[in-house]
Amino acid sequence: MRIRDRDALVRGGERRAHALAIIEAGISAVLPENVIRNAVKLDGDIFTVSGCRYDLSGYRHVFIAGGGKASGTMAAEMERLLDGRIAGGIVIDRYEAAIQTKVVKTVRASHPLPDESGVRGMRAMRDMLKAAGKGDLVVFLISGGGSALMPCPAPGVTLEDITRLTDMLLKSGATIAEINCVRKHLSQSKGGRIPGWTGGADVLSLIVSDVVGDDPGFIASGPTAPDDTTYADALSVLEKYRLTDNAPPRIVSHIKAGVSGNVPETPKPGDPAFDRVTNVVIASGIVALKAAARKAESLGYCPVILGSRIKGESKDVGLVHAGIAAECLASGHPAEPPAAILSGGETTVTVHGRGKGGRNQEFVLGYLRDYPPGTTVISVDTDGIDGATDACGAIADETTLKRAAARGLSVDRALDANDAAPFFQALGDLVYTGPTGTNVSDLRCVLVPGPR
């Protein structure tokens, strides 16, 4: 995986080049072809993953199914690994994905807002899985973005309703966990309902996590995992963000019917449907961070991983990272410069303006509000797409504020309007990779220079 237009982004700055190399190393470590080759092994008929052992000679059929931003790449790698053993398969990936599969059908659909192509893909997937049964193995490939890419609306709820509510939740500042809690209770597939389609087949889910904490119940809204949340929780999310009056009436009615017990709840822990289900997280943000740290160390930096579970308002998280970098410069804590401060997780943007951008670009803007001299900051979405843009994030250093001032650009104005993309585009500081074929949420790096 290579970042595009590296020379233009580097501009002769060594730390910029280092920041790009560190990010590339982190993303490369979680590309599906790499994580599947590391986590999944086939020795004759024996298929193993993370200590789970499957004798393929004992199965009638092996099916591949799933969805998410990494599903196409994962399916292609499974085709390579299980050459000639796959009876059929369907995965749903986004329109921008370029990967081609042979045996497994790849359906293209919309993200972050679901569309009818995703609905049709789920109908086809359900038909295929309902043909499975005892003696079959279903390998379900799950990755971030699966919530939108695998829509299967509950009876009485339309896709248009779900799309409208998803847009409202995204703009409200709701966390991905809160959004997925609501989506689980508007679906026939999310929240652990997929195993009920498989007729008693063994189900092995291979998961690339984009969720803070790596809980299979929240990744892609947990299609093969028990659901701890309830209709009451979903209603609380709508109430928290004051959406009950403006949300589509069919959705509010459906959720309230669930609260009253008139609509069946999602399957809970202990449900027999999960007796033959195994969920395995094969890649996550911490894997990317550890690889990024190794690269940073090889370049002469002391790496500090703040964590893979960082949440909060993007601009505020950026400001906190600036404070940590300033402390490094002032006192040598939490690391003696030259240092690389690394973090992951998923921040949120509460939209007030009508601008264009994404949470990673807004993070960098937030960092620039209290810029520590001499530092370099980069933040990207590991899937290659940040918000409603075709950039994956942004990079900035001491030259960014100087060039912005020369062009009459204001960090504060851009933040007030949620207009990060035009700000960084004008400066040539947007970072592009294109769709990476993976998704472990965000990856951030701050490089703090050592003594001159």
N, C-alpha and C positions, 0 to 999 in steps of 0.2 A: 504494500500500500504506500503510495507516494502522494505527498501534498503537491498540488499544482502550483506552477509559477513560483518556485522556490527562490529563484534569483531575485525576482522583483520584491518578494517579501523580506529577503535577507538584507538587501541594500548594503552589503559589505559589513553588516554588524555580526560579530561572532556569536553573541548571546542569542540573537534572533535565529541564527542557524542551529544553535544548540537546542533552543526551545522547540523548533520544528522537528528535529531529530528525536527528541524525547517523546513528543506526542506520537510520531510515527511508530516508534518502538512499542508504545503502549497499545495502540490500536492493532498493530500487526499481531500482538500476542493473543488477541481475542477474535481474530478472523476465524470463521467457522472451519475452514480447511485445516487450520492449525489446532484449534481446540478439539475437534473430532479426532484428528490423528493422534493427539496426545491422550485423550480420555477414552476412546472407543477402540477396542481391539477385536480382530477376528482371527482365530487360530483353528483352521479346519472348519468344523461346524460350531465351534464354541465362540459365542459372541459375548464379550464382557465390557462393562462400563462401571467404573467406580465400585468394583467389588461385586456387582450384580452379574450373574452368569446365566446365559440363555443357550441351550442346545438347539440350534436351528433345525437339526435333523428331526426333532420331535414336533415341529410345527407344520401344519398343512400349508399355511400361507403366511407371508410377511407383507404387511401393508405399511405404507408411509403416509402420514397426514400431518397437518399443522399449518401454522401461519405466523407471520411477523416479518420484520425487516431483514432477518437473517435466514428465513425459511428456505428461500430458493437456493442459496449457497450451501446450506446444511443438507438439503435434499440431494444436490449434485454430489456432495462428498459421500453421502450414504449410498448413492448409486455406485460410486467408485468402490466403496468398501464391500458392499453386498452384491457385487456384480452377478447378475443372473438369478438372484434369489428373491427379488421383489415382485410380488404378484400384481401390484398396482399402487397408485398413490395420488394424492392431491395436496398441494400446499398453496397458500395464498400469500403473495408478495406484493410489494407496491409497484406502481406503473414504472417508476424510474429504474427498477432493478434490471440489470442486463444479463444476469446468469441464465443459461439454458439447461434444462433437464431433458432426459431421454424417456425413461419409463414413467417417472412421476410427472403428472400434469401440473404445471405452474400457472395458476390463475393470477391475473394482475388486477389490483384493486386500489382504492384511494386511501391515503393517510395524510393528515390525522383525522379527517372527517370521513366516515364510512360511505360507501356508495352501493348501487345495485349490483355491480360486478362482484363485490364481496359477498352479497346475499346469495347470488347464484352459485358462487364457489362453495359456500357453506351447504347449500342444498345438495350439490354434487358430492361433497365430502360425507354428508350424512347418509346419502344413498349407498356410498361405497362402504362405510363403516357398519351400516345395518346388515350388509351381506357377510360381515365377519361373525365369528362365533368362537365357542370353545375349541381349542386346538390351533387357534391363530394368534399371531403376534402383531400388534399395532405399535409402530414406533412413531410417536407424536413429537414433532419438532416445534418448539415454542421459543419465541423471542419477542423483544420489545416491539410495540406497534401492532401486536396481534389483536389487541382489543378492537382497534378500528378496522383491521384487515379481515377479521372473522366475525362479521355481524350476522346475527340470527335473531331478529326481533321477537319478543314474546308476543303471544296472541293479543290482539287488540292494540298493539303499539306499532307504529310505522317507522320505517327507516328515517323518513323525514323528521319525525319527532325526535329520534335519537340523535340525528345529526345536529339538529337545532340545539338540543340540550347540551351535547358535547361541546359545541362552540361556546355556549353560555358558561359552562364550567371552566373551560380553558381560559376564557377572558376574565373570570371572576377571581383567579388566583388559587383555585382549588388544587390540592396536591394530586399527584397521579394515583395515590392510594384511595383518596376520596372519590375521584372520578371513576376509578374501577369498581369501587363499592357500589356506586349507582348503576354502572353498566351491567354488573353481574345480575342485578335484579330486574333488568329489562331484556333479558336474553334467554334463549332456549339452549345455549351452548356454554356460556360462561359460568363461572362459579361452580365448577366440578360436574357439569352435566354431560360432558363428552363420554365418559365411561359408560353411561347408560345407553349410548348408541351402539356399543360394540358387541353386544350379545354374549358377554362372558369371556371375550378374548383377553389375553394378557396385554397390558398397556404399559409401555416404557416411554416416558416423556424425557427427552433431552432438551435442556433449557439453557438458553443464553439470557442471563438476567440483566434487565435495565432498571430494576427496582431496588431502592434502598433497603438493605436487610436481606435481599435474595429470597424472600418468601414465595414459594411456588404458587401460593394462593392469590398473589397479587400480580405476578408476571403475566401479561396478556390477559388479565382478569381471571387467571386460574382455571382454564378449561378442564384440566384433569386433576385438580387438587380440591380437597374439602374446603368449604367456605365458612369462615368464622363470623362473617358479617351477616346482617339481617336486613329485612325491609325497613325496620325501625332505624337502623343506621343510615340507610340510603335516604330516608326522609329527613334525618337530622342534617345530612350534608346539604340538601336543598334549603333547609331552614337556615343553616349557618350562613349561606351566601345569599339569602333572601331571594330565592328563585322560585318559591312555591307559587307565587302569584303570576309570574311571567313564563314559567315552564309550560310546555305543551300539556293541555288538560288531560289527554289520554295517559300521559306518563304519571302525572300526579295521582290520577285515579287508580292506575295500576299499582303504584307503590302503596297507596293507602289501603287498597284491597289486600295487599300482602301483609301489611301491618295488622289488619283485622283478621287474618287467617283464612281469607277467602281465595288466596292464590298460594300454591305450594312454595315452600321455602327452598332455597338452594341446598344441595346435599351437605351435611355437616360431618365433622370428624367422627369416625366410628361407623359411618354408613357402609353397608356391605358392598356397595358399588365400587369401593376403593380397595377391596381385598386383593384384587389382581392388578393393582396399579402401582407403579414405581416412578417417582419423580426425581430426576437427577439434574442438579445445576452443574453444567460443565464449563461455564464461563461467567465471569462477573466483573464488576468494577475493580475489585481488589487485585485480580489477575493482571489487568491493564496497568494498575498503579505500580505493582511490583516490577513489571517489565520496564516501565518508565523510570523507576528508581534505579534499576540496574544500568540503564543507559545513561542516566544523569551522573551516576558514580563513575562510569567509564570516561566521562567527559571532564571529570575533575571536580564535580560538585558533591557536597554533602547532602544526600536526599533526606527529606522529612515527609512522610506520608501522614497528612492530617486525618485521613479517613476516607472511606468509600461511601459514607452515609450522610454527606453534607446536604442539608436542606435549608430552605428559607427564601426570602425575596432576593432575586438575583443581584440587584444593585447593592443590597446590604451585605450579602456574602462577599461580593467583590471588595467592599470597603473593609471588611474584616481581614481578608487576605492581605490588603495593603498594610493594615496595622501589624500583622504578623511579620511581613517583610521589613517594615520599619524597625521592629524590635530586633530582628536579625542584624540589621545594620548598626543599631545603637548598642546592643549588649551581647550579641552572639548567641542569642536564644530565640527559638528552640534549636538553632544550628549555627555554627560558626561559618560565616561566608568564606568562599563562595558556596552558596546553598541553593538547593532546588526544593521549593515548597510544592508538594503535590496533593491534589485532592480529587475526589469523585463524588458521585451522588447526582441529585437532580433538584435544581432550584426552580423557582416559579416566578412568573412575571404577572403582576396585577396590572392589567391594561387600563390606562387612563386616557392616553392619547390615541391618535389615528395613524401613528407611524408604522414603520416596517422594521422588523428585527427578529431576534430570538434570545433565549435566556442566556446563552453563552456570550453573545455580543453585548448584552446588557450587563453581564457580570464584569466584562472588561471596562465598560464605561463606569460602572460603580467603583472599580479599582482606581480609575484615573481621577476620581473626585479627591483623593488624598494620596497622590502618586509619590511613592518613595523614590528619591533620586537614584538613577542608574539601574533600576530594576527593569526586567522584561517580563511581561505577562502574556499568557495565551490560554484560551479556553475554547474547547470544541465539543460538539456532540459527536460521539463515536460512530453514529450511523451515517454521518456525512451531511446531514441536513439540520440546520438550526432554525427552529421556528418556521415562519412562512417565507423563507429565503432559500436560495440555492447554495449559500455558504454554510460551512460547518461551524464557524465561529470567527474569532478575531484575535489579532496579536497587537501588542503596543509596547513602546519603550519611551526613552527620553525624547526621541524625535517626534513622537506622535503628537504631543501637546504643542510643540513648536510649529509643526506643520498645520495643525488645526487652527492655531491662533493666526497664522499667516493667511488662512482661507476664511477667517471670520466664523469658524465653527465653534460651538459651545457644548461642552460636555453636559452641563446642567439642562440646556434647552433640549438636547437630544434625549436625555433621560425623562424629562417632563412629558415629551411627546411620544415616548416609547419608539424612538426613531434611530436606533443604533445602526441599522444597515446602511442608510445613506451617509452617516457620519464616517464610518470606516471605509465605505466604498470610495468616497471622495479622497481619502488618504491612501488608498491602495493597501489597507491593512485587513481586509477580509481574507479569511483562509478558506480554500476550496479543496475538497477531496473527491466530490461526487459521492454517490451512495457507496458505502464501504462493504456492505453485505454482512455487517454485524451491528450490534447495539448493546452496549453496557452503560448507557447513559452518558454522563459528561466526564471529561478529563481536563484537568486544569494544571497549569504549571507556572510558577513564579520563580524566576532566576534572580538571585541576589548576588551582586558582584563582591569579590573579595577586595582586600586592600590593594591600592595601586602602588 
